[in-house]
Amino acid sequence: LLSLLFALQVHAQTCNDSITPATPDSRFSDNGDGTATDKTTNLIWMRCALGQTWDGSTCTGSAASYTWQQALQAAADTSFAGNSAWQLPNIKQLNSIVEVSCYDPAINLNLFPATPSSRFWTASPIAYANYYDDAWNVNFYYGNANYINKYNHYYMRLVRSDSN
């Protein structure tokens, strides 16, 4: 019975209205094809994590998890919304969509619905001696960045530049 009650709990993002949102809806243009353009950075983002499906209004299904090397390859192999220039974002790019006024997940859910409150890979490896097996990720539970072993399995959201 306890597991059934736990399964029925509704998850809700928590936001602090006293903190000015970093990624308000007005900062993005909905391209109508499952992508959104960030008017500040001119980057085009997939609204769903890879593995999820855009149904015209939200992301459905489950996000897929990848090792870092698998994530880089999946990005190179992806064609979406009529474009094949998708890539794994670098740490600066992925940090740019963290919503600092919210957690669980720390992202604008109007633009990026059904985002898992978990780690997402970046294309940025660690540039320190003895950390060659690590790469940067952003944990969208709180929005913090950290590095972790490339053999772990995490989610990914793809990006491309406006010029591609």
C-alpha positions in Angstrom: 0.0 0.0 0.0 2.8 2.4 0.8 4.4 1.9 -2.6 1.1 2.5 -4.3 0.6 5.8 -2.3 4.2 6.8 -3.2 3.5 6.1 -6.9 0.4 8.3 -6.8 2.2 11.4 -5.4 2.2 14.3 -7.8 5.6 15.8 -8.4 5.8 19.6 -8.4 8.6 21.9 -9.3 9.4 24.4 -6.5 10.1 28.0 -7.4 11.0 31.1 -5.3 9.0 34.1 -6.5 11.4 36.5 -4.7 14.2 35.5 -7.2 14.1 37.0 -10.6 13.8 34.2 -13.2 16.9 33.7 -15.3 15.1 32.0 -18.2 11.7 33.7 -18.5 9.4 32.6 -21.4 10.0 36.0 -23.0 13.7 35.1 -23.5 12.8 32.3 -25.9 10.9 31.9 -29.2 8.9 28.7 -29.7 9.8 27.6 -33.2 6.7 25.3 -33.4 8.7 22.2 -34.2 9.8 21.0 -30.8 12.6 23.5 -30.6 13.0 26.9 -28.9 15.4 29.7 -29.8 17.2 31.5 -26.9 17.1 35.2 -28.0 20.0 36.0 -25.6 22.4 33.4 -26.9 20.9 32.7 -30.4 21.1 29.0 -29.6 18.4 26.6 -30.7 17.4 24.0 -28.1 15.5 20.7 -28.4 12.6 21.2 -26.0 12.8 17.5 -25.0 15.6 15.4 -23.7 16.8 12.8 -26.2 14.6 9.8 -26.0 11.5 11.8 -25.3 9.1 12.7 -28.1 7.6 16.2 -28.8 3.9 15.7 -29.3 3.1 19.3 -30.3 2.6 20.6 -26.7 4.8 18.6 -24.4 7.5 15.9 -24.1 6.3 12.4 -23.7 8.0 9.1 -23.0 11.2 8.6 -21.0 14.5 10.3 -21.6 17.3 7.9 -22.6 20.6 7.8 -20.7 24.0 7.5 -22.2 27.7 7.3 -21.3 29.6 10.5 -22.3 31.0 8.8 -25.5 27.6 7.5 -26.4 26.1 11.0 -25.9 28.6 12.5 -28.3 27.8 9.9 -30.9 24.1 10.2 -30.5 24.3 13.9 -30.9 26.3 13.5 -34.2 23.7 10.9 -35.4 20.6 13.0 -34.6 18.4 14.7 -37.1 15.4 16.6 -35.8 13.1 19.4 -37.0 14.7 19.3 -40.4 18.3 19.7 -39.2 21.2 17.4 -38.5 23.6 20.0 -37.0 22.7 19.1 -33.4 25.4 18.8 -30.8 25.9 18.1 -27.1 26.1 21.5 -25.5 29.3 22.7 -23.8 29.2 23.5 -20.1 28.6 27.2 -20.6 25.7 26.6 -23.1 23.9 24.1 -20.8 24.4 26.3 -17.8 22.6 29.1 -19.8 19.3 27.3 -19.5 19.4 26.6 -15.7 16.5 28.4 -14.0 18.0 29.7 -10.8 14.7 30.5 -9.2 13.5 26.9 -9.3 14.5 23.4 -8.3 13.4 19.9 -8.9 13.9 20.6 -11.8 15.9 23.8 -12.1 14.7 24.7 -15.6 11.8 26.6 -17.2 9.2 23.8 -17.6 7.1 25.9 -20.0 9.9 25.7 -22.5 11.4 22.4 -21.5 8.5 20.3 -20.2 9.0 16.9 -18.5 12.7 17.5 -17.9 14.1 14.9 -15.5 15.5 16.3 -12.2 18.8 14.7 -12.9 22.2 15.0 -14.5 22.7 16.0 -18.2 26.0 15.6 -20.1 27.9 18.4 -21.7 30.5 18.1 -24.4 33.1 19.6 -22.1 35.8 17.2 -20.8 37.8 17.9 -17.7 41.0 19.7 -18.5 42.9 18.7 -15.4 45.7 16.1 -15.1 44.4 12.8 -13.6 40.8 13.6 -14.5 40.9 12.6 -18.2 38.0 10.1 -17.5 35.7 12.9 -16.4 33.4 15.3 -18.1 31.2 18.2 -17.0 27.5 17.7 -16.4 24.6 19.9 -15.1 22.3 18.4 -12.5 18.9 19.8 -13.1 17.6 19.0 -9.6 19.3 22.1 -8.2 21.0 23.3 -11.4 24.6 22.8 -10.2 27.5 21.8 -12.5 30.0 19.2 -11.6 32.3 16.7 -13.3 31.9 12.9 -13.2 33.3 9.8 -14.8 32.4 9.5 -18.5 31.3 5.9 -18.1 28.2 6.9 -16.0 24.9 7.0 -17.8 23.1 10.4 -17.8 20.6 12.3 -20.0 21.2 14.8 -22.8 19.5 17.8 -24.4 20.8 18.8 -27.8 21.6 22.3 -29.1 22.6 23.9 -32.4 23.7 27.4 -33.4 21.3 29.7 -35.3 23.7 29.7 -38.2 23.4 25.9 -38.9 
